[in-house]
Amino acid sequence: MTEEERKTITQAVQTAKKRIAEAAIASGRKPEDITLVAATKMNDAERVRAAIEAGVDVCGENRVQELLEKYEQHAYDGKPLHFIGTLQTNKVKYLIGKVSMIESVSSVKLAKVIDKEAAKAGICQDILLELNIGREESKLGIDPDEIDSVIEQVAQLEHVHVRGLMAIPPKTQPNQEKTLYFDRMSQLFIDISAKKYDNITMDCLSMGMSADYCEAISCGATIVRLGTALFGARHY
């Protein structure tokens, strides 16, 4: 990694934090109320460490194998680590004890597997429930109409702690239409918070990525997940 590449990441993080602060203040909140997750998929350990040094709040990884490789390289040292990608039940055991939060819990079945593995490790795993807010057939996630039923079931699990909701709105919509999905997520978040379930602490609303994080913050997001805005375009 060249010094120029490091400088580019630093500047990108600073720009993102400035925009986050402006959006937070415009929405009546403080900049520190918003958590900046660096979505580190396809970025090596050195680039992840550069983002940490530049001031991101959390690292977020999409793939279990990539997370394990970089974890062994101490890429995430000094910051909390979230899992933010699609999670298969047979991979859960590899995350427990390594990640502070699993943001992408898309079913009761997955929550139960996390509960089982967390029980083995003697810990309580923080999770977010992922909603399929656009009801897209190609996406995993909980149907918004079923969230109350799901929460009632997950609240019974002793070794998971629901901290809030997460969503990825449909990609094909322009930003002004995405706010409809963000607003819907925010309203669900508020409604669930008002119901005071046991074992449910609604303090995290994770939505908004590189193309729309300011709009997400304006609609109530407390966590934004930025990849290309920090690291540049990914080369698949």
C-alpha positions as CSV (number, residue, x, y, z in Angstrom):
1,M,0.0,0.0,0.0
2,T,1.5,3.3,-1.0
3,E,1.5,6.5,1.1
4,E,-0.8,8.1,-1.6
5,E,-3.4,5.3,-1.1
6,R,-3.2,5.7,2.6
7,K,-3.8,9.4,2.2
8,T,-6.7,8.8,-0.1
9,I,-8.4,6.6,2.5
10,T,-7.8,9.1,5.2
11,Q,-9.3,11.9,3.2
12,A,-12.3,9.8,2.3
13,V,-13.0,8.9,5.9
14,Q,-12.7,12.6,6.9
15,T,-15.1,13.6,4.2
16,A,-17.6,10.9,5.2
17,K,-17.4,11.9,8.8
18,K,-18.0,15.6,7.9
19,R,-21.1,14.7,5.8
20,I,-22.3,12.4,8.6
21,A,-21.9,15.2,11.1
22,E,-23.8,17.7,8.9
23,A,-26.6,15.2,8.3
24,A,-26.8,14.3,12.0
25,I,-27.1,18.0,13.0
26,A,-29.7,18.7,10.3
27,S,-31.8,15.8,11.7
28,G,-31.6,17.2,15.3
29,R,-28.9,14.9,16.6
30,K,-25.2,15.0,17.5
31,P,-22.5,13.7,15.1
32,E,-21.5,11.1,17.8
33,D,-25.0,9.7,17.7
34,I,-24.1,8.1,14.3
35,T,-21.8,5.1,14.0
36,L,-19.7,4.9,10.9
37,V,-19.1,1.2,9.9
38,A,-16.3,0.7,7.3
39,A,-17.6,-2.0,5.0
40,T,-14.2,-3.7,4.4
41,K,-15.2,-6.4,1.8
42,M,-12.3,-7.0,-0.7
43,N,-10.0,-4.6,1.2
44,D,-6.8,-6.2,2.7
45,A,-5.7,-5.9,6.2
46,E,-3.4,-2.9,5.5
47,R,-6.3,-0.9,4.0
48,V,-8.6,-1.8,6.9
49,R,-5.9,-0.6,9.4
50,A,-5.6,2.6,7.4
51,A,-9.4,3.2,7.8
52,I,-9.2,2.5,11.5
53,E,-6.3,5.0,11.9
54,A,-8.4,7.6,9.9
55,G,-11.2,7.3,12.5
56,V,-13.9,4.9,11.5
57,D,-16.0,3.7,14.4
58,V,-16.5,0.0,13.5
59,C,-15.3,-2.5,10.9
60,G,-18.0,-4.5,9.1
61,E,-17.3,-7.6,7.1
62,N,-19.6,-9.3,4.6
63,R,-18.0,-12.7,4.2
64,V,-17.0,-15.2,6.9
65,Q,-13.9,-16.6,5.2
66,E,-12.6,-13.1,4.5
67,L,-13.3,-12.0,8.1
68,L,-11.4,-15.0,9.5
69,E,-8.4,-14.4,7.3
70,K,-8.1,-10.7,8.2
71,Y,-8.9,-11.4,11.9
72,E,-5.8,-13.7,12.0
73,Q,-3.9,-10.8,10.5
74,H,-5.1,-8.5,13.3
75,A,-6.7,-6.2,10.7
76,Y,-9.5,-5.1,13.0
77,D,-7.5,-4.5,16.2
78,G,-8.7,-1.5,18.1
79,K,-12.2,-1.3,16.8
80,P,-15.4,-3.3,17.2
81,L,-16.2,-5.8,14.4
82,H,-19.7,-6.3,12.9
83,F,-20.8,-9.0,10.5
84,I,-23.0,-7.3,7.9
85,G,-23.4,-9.8,5.1
86,T,-25.6,-12.8,4.3
87,L,-24.9,-15.4,7.0
88,Q,-25.5,-19.2,6.5
89,T,-26.3,-21.1,9.6
90,N,-23.3,-23.4,9.3
91,K,-21.0,-20.4,9.4
92,V,-22.3,-18.9,12.7
93,K,-19.9,-20.8,14.9
94,Y,-16.9,-19.1,13.2
95,L,-18.2,-15.6,14.2
96,I,-19.1,-16.1,17.9
97,G,-16.5,-14.5,20.1
98,K,-15.0,-12.5,17.2
99,V,-17.8,-10.1,16.3
100,S,-19.5,-7.7,18.7
101,M,-22.6,-7.6,16.5
102,I,-24.3,-9.6,13.8
103,E,-26.3,-7.1,11.8
104,S,-27.8,-9.4,9.3
105,V,-30.1,-11.8,11.2
106,S,-32.7,-12.5,8.6
107,S,-34.8,-15.2,10.2
108,V,-35.9,-16.8,13.5
109,K,-34.0,-20.0,12.4
110,L,-30.7,-18.0,12.1
111,A,-31.3,-16.3,15.5
112,K,-31.8,-19.7,17.1
113,V,-28.5,-21.0,15.7
114,I,-26.7,-17.9,17.0
115,D,-28.3,-18.4,20.4
116,K,-27.1,-22.0,20.4
117,E,-23.6,-21.2,19.5
118,A,-23.4,-18.2,21.9
119,A,-24.7,-20.4,24.7
120,K,-21.8,-22.8,24.0
121,A,-19.4,-19.9,24.3
122,G,-21.0,-18.6,27.4
123,I,-21.8,-15.2,25.9
124,C,-24.8,-13.1,24.8
125,Q,-24.5,-12.1,21.2
126,D,-25.8,-8.7,20.1
127,I,-27.8,-8.8,16.8
128,L,-29.9,-6.7,14.5
129,L,-32.9,-8.1,12.7
130,E,-32.6,-7.6,8.9
131,L,-35.8,-6.6,7.2
132,N,-36.6,-7.1,3.5
133,I,-38.1,-3.6,3.5
134,G,-38.6,-3.6,-0.3
135,R,-40.1,-7.2,-0.2
136,E,-37.7,-8.2,-3.0
137,E,-37.9,-11.9,-4.0
138,S,-34.1,-11.9,-4.6
139,K,-33.3,-10.8,-1.0
140,L,-33.3,-12.5,2.3
141,G,-34.8,-10.7,5.3
142,I,-37.9,-10.5,7.5
143,D,-41.1,-9.3,5.9
144,P,-42.1,-6.1,7.6
145,D,-45.6,-7.4,8.3
146,E,-44.0,-10.3,10.3
147,I,-41.6,-8.3,12.4
148,D,-43.7,-8.4,15.6
149,S,-44.1,-12.2,15.5
150,V,-40.3,-12.6,14.8
151,I,-39.4,-10.3,17.7
152,E,-41.7,-12.1,20.1
153,Q,-39.9,-15.4,19.2
154,V,-36.4,-14.0,19.3
155,A,-37.0,-12.2,22.6
156,Q,-37.3,-15.7,24.2
157,L,-33.7,-16.6,23.3
158,E,-31.4,-16.2,26.3
159,H,-28.1,-15.8,24.4
160,V,-29.0,-13.2,21.8
161,H,-29.8,-9.6,22.5
162,V,-31.7,-7.7,19.8
163,R,-30.3,-4.2,19.6
164,G,-32.4,-3.0,16.6
165,L,-33.1,-3.3,12.9
166,M,-31.1,-3.3,9.7
167,A,-32.1,-3.0,6.0
168,I,-30.8,-2.6,2.5
169,P,-33.5,-0.8,0.4
170,P,-33.9,-1.8,-3.3
171,K,-30.9,-0.7,-5.3
172,T,-32.8,0.4,-8.4
173,Q,-34.6,3.2,-6.7
174,P,-33.3,6.8,-6.9
175,N,-32.5,8.4,-3.6
176,Q,-35.6,10.4,-3.3
177,E,-37.6,7.2,-3.5
178,K,-35.3,5.4,-1.1
179,T,-36.4,7.7,1.6
180,L,-39.8,6.0,1.5
181,Y,-38.1,2.8,2.6
182,F,-35.9,4.6,5.1
183,D,-39.0,6.3,6.6
184,R,-40.8,3.0,6.8
185,M,-37.9,1.4,8.6
186,S,-37.7,4.4,11.0
187,Q,-41.4,4.0,11.8
188,L,-41.1,0.3,12.5
189,F,-38.1,1.0,14.7
190,I,-40.1,3.6,16.7
191,D,-43.2,1.3,16.9
192,I,-41.2,-1.6,18.2
193,S,-39.3,0.6,20.7
194,A,-42.7,1.7,22.2
195,K,-43.7,-1.9,22.9
196,K,-41.0,-2.6,25.5
197,Y,-40.3,-6.2,24.8
198,D,-38.1,-8.1,27.2
199,N,-34.6,-8.7,25.9
200,I,-35.0,-6.1,23.2
201,T,-33.1,-2.8,23.3
202,M,-34.0,-0.7,20.3
203,D,-31.0,1.6,20.0
204,C,-29.6,0.7,16.6
205,L,-31.1,1.4,13.2
206,S,-28.6,0.3,10.5
207,M,-29.4,1.6,7.1
208,G,-27.7,3.7,4.5
209,M,-24.6,2.9,2.4
210,S,-22.2,4.9,0.3
211,A,-24.8,6.3,-2.2
212,D,-27.5,7.2,0.3
213,Y,-26.1,7.5,3.8
214,C,-27.0,11.1,4.3
215,E,-30.6,10.4,3.3
216,A,-30.7,7.5,5.7
217,I,-29.4,9.6,8.6
218,S,-32.1,12.2,7.8
219,C,-34.7,9.4,8.3
220,G,-33.3,8.3,11.6
221,A,-30.4,5.9,10.9
222,T,-27.9,5.5,13.8
223,I,-25.5,3.2,11.8
224,V,-24.3,3.7,8.3
225,R,-22.2,1.1,6.4
226,L,-19.8,2.7,3.9
227,G,-17.5,0.8,1.5
228,T,-16.8,2.5,-1.8
229,A,-17.2,5.9,-0.2
230,L,-14.1,5.1,1.9
231,F,-12.1,2.7,-0.2
232,G,-13.1,3.4,-3.8
233,A,-14.7,1.1,-6.3
234,R,-14.3,-2.6,-5.6
235,H,-12.7,-4.6,-8.4
236,Y,-14.4,-8.0,-8.6
